[in-house]
Amino acid sequence: MNFLTFDSFISVPLLIAFYYLGALMIPALLWYKRTWVIKIADALMRTFPISTSRLILGFMLLLIGFELVWRMMFEMLIGYFKMIEYLRHIAG
């Protein structure tokens, strides 16, 4: 009944599930669309004088950066919902 009246949140387990789904799907999607990534890499190498190793290192750092931002976003949301639950526990 608390779920139907929005007195309890289902968001924390759901957010954790979406985090892992996204953390696994982002690299899988990049692998699936690797021809698109290779076209972008070729365009970057033609436009700017970048070596292949620097380009690969740049893509790897960019992927790690996106994964880190993805993690921090979900940590912030989970912390927000846990703070609300804690404040409700103190008040009631």
PASEBA-1860 file (N, C-alpha, C; in nm, 3 decimals):
! residues 92
1> MNFLTFDS> 0.082/-0.120/0.000/0.000/0.000/0.000/0.086/0.127/0.000 ~ 0.201/0.123/0.070/0.289/0.240/0.071/0.340/0.272/-0.069 ~ 0.358/0.168/-0.148/0.404/0.189/-0.286/0.299/0.263/-0.368 ~ 0.171/0.229/-0.349/0.064/0.291/-0.426/0.037/0.435/-0.385 ~ 0.066/0.469/-0.260/0.045/0.607/-0.213/0.172/0.691/-0.218 ~ 0.277/0.636/-0.275/0.407/0.704/-0.289/0.469/0.739/-0.154 ~ 0.441/0.660/-0.050/0.505/0.679/0.079/0.641/0.611/0.086 ~ 0.665/0.514/0.001/0.797/0.451/-0.005/0.848/0.458/-0.149
9> FISVPLLI> 0.978/0.460/-0.161/1.040/0.473/-0.292/1.089/0.336/-0.341 ~ 1.074/0.311/-0.467/1.135/0.193/-0.528/1.257/0.236/-0.608 ~ 1.293/0.361/-0.597/1.391/0.419/-0.687/1.533/0.367/-0.667 ~ 1.576/0.339/-0.544/1.716/0.300/-0.524/1.747/0.168/-0.596 ~ 1.671/0.061/-0.574/1.704/-0.061/-0.651/1.687/-0.043/-0.802 ~ 1.590/0.037/-0.841/1.568/0.062/-0.983/1.683/0.144/-1.043 ~ 1.730/0.243/-0.969/1.844/0.323/-1.016/1.970/0.238/-1.029 ~ 1.991/0.149/-0.934/2.109/0.061/-0.942/2.098/-0.029/-1.065
17> AFYYLGAL> 1.980/-0.079/-1.092/1.961/-0.163/-1.210/1.986/-0.084/-1.338 ~ 1.935/0.039/-1.345/1.958/0.122/-1.464/2.105/0.160/-1.478 ~ 2.173/0.180/-1.364/2.316/0.212/-1.371/2.392/0.097/-1.438 ~ 2.371/-0.025/-1.388/2.444/-0.138/-1.445/2.403/-0.165/-1.589 ~ 2.277/-0.144/-1.619/2.232/-0.161/-1.757/2.306/-0.064/-1.849 ~ 2.312/0.062/-1.808/2.381/0.162/-1.890/2.531/0.142/-1.892 ~ 2.590/0.103/-1.778/2.734/0.084/-1.772/2.778/-0.032/-1.862 ~ 2.692/-0.129/-1.881/2.725/-0.239/-1.970/2.682/-0.213/-2.114
25> MIPALLWY> 2.576/-0.136/-2.132/2.524/-0.113/-2.266/2.604/-0.009/-2.344 ~ 2.662/0.089/-2.276/2.738/0.193/-2.347/2.857/0.132/-2.422 ~ 2.943/0.053/-2.356/3.052/-0.009/-2.434/3.000/-0.109/-2.539 ~ 2.894/-0.181/-2.506/2.839/-0.276/-2.603/2.783/-0.202/-2.725 ~ 2.718/-0.090/-2.704/2.667/-0.011/-2.815/2.780/0.046/-2.900 ~ 2.886/0.092/-2.835/3.001/0.141/-2.910/3.065/0.028/-2.992 ~ 3.069/-0.092/-2.937/3.123/-0.205/-3.013/3.033/-0.238/-3.131 ~ 2.902/-0.233/-3.109/2.807/-0.263/-3.215/2.816/-0.159/-3.327
33> KRTWVIKI> 2.835/-0.033/-3.289/2.845/0.076/-3.387/2.990/0.113/-3.417 ~ 3.079/0.015/-3.412/3.221/0.043/-3.429/3.254/0.098/-3.566 ~ 3.177/0.066/-3.669/3.204/0.125/-3.801/3.179/0.275/-3.798 ~ 3.078/0.316/-3.723/3.050/0.460/-3.707/3.163/0.528/-3.631 ~ 3.214/0.461/-3.527/3.326/0.516/-3.449/3.451/0.523/-3.536 ~ 3.473/0.424/-3.620/3.590/0.425/-3.709/3.580/0.538/-3.810 ~ 3.460/0.565/-3.862/3.441/0.677/-3.954/3.473/0.809/-3.886 ~ 3.430/0.825/-3.762/3.461/0.948/-3.687/3.611/0.958/-3.664
41> ADALMRTF> 3.674/0.846/-3.630/3.819/0.846/-3.608/3.893/0.883/-3.736 ~ 3.850/0.830/-3.848/3.914/0.865/-3.976/3.897/1.013/-4.008 ~ 3.779/1.065/-3.983/3.756/1.208/-4.008/3.843/1.294/-3.916 ~ 3.859/1.253/-3.791/3.945/1.328/-3.700/4.091/1.321/-3.742 ~ 4.134/1.205/-3.789/4.273/1.190/-3.831/4.303/1.268/-3.958 ~ 4.202/1.284/-4.045/4.222/1.365/-4.165/4.221/1.514/-4.134 ~ 4.137/1.553/-4.035/4.123/1.694/-4.001/4.239/1.744/-3.917 ~ 4.277/1.667/-3.817/4.384/1.707/-3.726/4.500/1.609/-3.737
49> PISTSRLI> 4.621/1.660/-3.721/4.736/1.568/-3.728/4.749/1.486/-3.598 ~ 4.671/1.379/-3.588/4.668/1.295/-3.469/4.716/1.156/-3.508 ~ 4.805/1.100/-3.426/4.848/0.962/-3.453/4.740/0.865/-3.405 ~ 4.747/0.743/-3.454/4.647/0.642/-3.419/4.650/0.611/-3.270 ~ 4.770/0.602/-3.214/4.779/0.569/-3.071/4.721/0.681/-2.985 ~ 4.743/0.805/-3.024/4.683/0.917/-2.948/4.532/0.917/-2.961 ~ 4.482/0.883/-3.077/4.337/0.878/-3.098/4.274/0.767/-3.014 ~ 4.336/0.650/-3.011/4.285/0.540/-2.930/4.289/0.577/-2.782
57> LGFMLLLI> 4.399/0.637/-2.739/4.410/0.681/-2.599/4.304/0.785/-2.566 ~ 4.279/0.876/-2.659/4.175/0.978/-2.639/4.036/0.917/-2.627 ~ 4.006/0.821/-2.713/3.876/0.753/-2.705/3.862/0.675/-2.575 ~ 3.969/0.610/-2.531/3.964/0.534/-2.406/3.943/0.628/-2.286 ~ 4.014/0.740/-2.285/3.996/0.837/-2.177/3.855/0.897/-2.179 ~ 3.805/0.921/-2.297/3.669/0.973/-2.310/3.566/0.872/-2.260 ~ 3.584/0.745/-2.293/3.493/0.641/-2.245/3.498/0.630/-2.093 ~ 3.618/0.632/-2.037/3.632/0.625/-1.891/3.569/0.748/-1.827
65> GFELVWRM> 3.588/0.864/-1.887/3.525/0.986/-1.835/3.374/0.979/-1.838 ~ 3.317/0.929/-1.947/3.171/0.914/-1.955/3.119/0.814/-1.853 ~ 3.192/0.704/-1.835/3.151/0.605/-1.736/3.157/0.664/-1.595 ~ 3.258/0.747/-1.568/3.269/0.812/-1.437/3.155/0.910/-1.413 ~ 3.122/0.989/-1.513/3.009/1.083/-1.500/2.879/1.006/-1.484 ~ 2.862/0.895/-1.556/2.743/0.810/-1.543/2.730/0.761/-1.399 ~ 2.842/0.715/-1.340/2.842/0.665/-1.203/2.809/0.777/-1.104 ~ 2.870/0.893/-1.122/2.846/1.005/-1.029/2.702/1.053/-1.036
73> MFEMLIGY> 2.642/1.050/-1.153/2.502/1.090/-1.166/2.412/0.998/-1.086 ~ 2.435/0.868/-1.095/2.352/0.775/-1.020/2.382/0.779/-0.871 ~ 2.507/0.802/-0.833/2.538/0.817/-0.690/2.466/0.937/-0.631 ~ 2.460/1.047/-0.707/2.390/1.165/-0.659/2.241/1.138/-0.642 ~ 2.182/1.072/-0.739/2.039/1.041/-0.730/2.008/0.945/-0.614 ~ 2.091/0.843/-0.598/2.071/0.749/-0.488/2.090/0.819/-0.354 ~ 2.191/0.903/-0.343/2.211/0.979/-0.219/2.094/1.070/-0.189 ~ 2.036/1.130/-0.290/1.919/1.216/-0.272/1.802/1.137/-0.215
81> FKMIEYLR> 1.774/1.022/-0.272/1.661/0.943/-0.224/1.686/0.885/-0.085 ~ 1.811/0.848/-0.057/1.842/0.799/0.078/1.830/0.911/0.181 ~ 1.866/1.032/0.142/1.854/1.146/0.233/1.706/1.174/0.264 ~ 1.621/1.164/0.163/1.478/1.184/0.186/1.424/1.078/0.280 ~ 1.464/0.951/0.261/1.418/0.844/0.349/1.468/0.865/0.491 ~ 1.590/0.911/0.507/1.646/0.936/0.641/1.572/1.052/0.709 ~ 1.543/1.157/0.635/1.471/1.271/0.693/1.328/1.230/0.732 ~ 1.266/1.146/0.653/1.133/1.095/0.690/1.140/1.009/0.816
89> HIAG> 1.248/0.933/0.829/1.266/0.849/0.947/1.286/0.934/1.071 ~ 1.362/1.042/1.060/1.383/1.132/1.174/1.253/1.204/1.211 ~ 1.179/1.250/1.113/1.057/1.327/1.138/0.945/1.240/1.192 ~ 0.942/1.116/1.155/0.826/1.035/1.192/0.859/0.932/1.288
END
